Amino acid sequence: MALFQTKKIQSFIVFIIVLAAILWVFQDNFLKLLVFQKVSDQSILSAEEPEETTYLEKIDNFILKEYSNEQILLHTIQADTYFSYKNSPVQILNVEVKTFNDNQEEGLVLRSNRAEILKSGEMFFNGEVKIETKTGVSHELDTESLIVLSDNGQIKSNKEVTYLGETVRIISEGMEMNIDSDMMYLSGNVKIFEDSGMTVDTKNLNISHNAGEKIYKSKEKTVYRSKDTIVNSENGIDMDMNIKLINLLGKVEVVSGSGGVLKSSNVVIDQSNDGEVLKSNSLSHFKSNTVDIKAKKMHYDAVTKKLELMNRVVAVYE
């Protein structure tokens, strides 16, 4: 009886050894079979789930014309691609919008790489936007959202706007423009960055490119900064970028790198020929730790740091 049980145990052990050897030899195929079964199950589940469509409609070479109640053409919209969605605004890519006046003459042209059309009919431009007025004046800017209000002929943005000039970059808190005007209004806090390194901090800046001019104006307090000079203006700034003249209006305070303070009014900064010359024909007062000078006119070269006070000069040396 014991012998029988021993043989039975030996047979069971041999069976285990043989089974282990078989599994070792065919383990790769066995694993592949499990993976295949898992993938097959996933494929069946995927096939049973309906595939969601990202958009309801797509139109290439999209064109839309909008007319008034009197059948007067208001504007046209052309885009490379049009997408409509179930619960989101219409998206159009590489879009061009042209406006027309009552005489059907072409007005403003807006171009952007992306725009949205709401159910209300309002259109929002995103990213880089180029605006060309009816006189051929061009404005280029970058913003998160620019809205065209066709009812009152306004273009607006309440988001941060970066205006791109030839030698300047201007950042503001918003913008406004009339489709029949060459003027653009940058609202809120405005910062101007010039390629030369000069910066200007002001508010509510008007930009005019009419007849080829490049004029930037503000009536708010302004701070002009260059490498070694800070100029504070009480009544704003008038910049003519074509001739590189900057007028700082009202009472002006100039702080130089040497620590002296120059007070005057209506100071002109001449940046032509890569220079930086400050001039004023108003009463000027320069004061430092060692001298107190008053004069009727002043001329300060910020590059060479040479100050000239002229016409009825009164000086007190300490």
Secondary structure, DSSP 8 states (H G I E B T S, - for coil): -HHHHHHHHHHHHHHHHHHHHHHHHTHHHHHHHHHHHHHHHHHHHHHHS----S-SEEEEEEEEEEE-TT--EEEEEEEEEEEE-SSS-EEEEEEEEEEE-TT--EEEEEEEEEEEE-TTS-EEEEEEEEEE-TTS-EEEEEEEEEEEETTTTEEEE-S-EEEE-SSEEEEEEEEEEETT-SEEEEEEEEEEEETTS-EEEEEEEEEE-GGG--EEEE-S-EEEE-SSEEEEESS-EEEETTTTEEEEEEEEEEEETTS-EEEEEEEEEE-GGG--EEEESS-EEEE-SSEEEEESEEEEETTTTEEEEESS-EEEE-
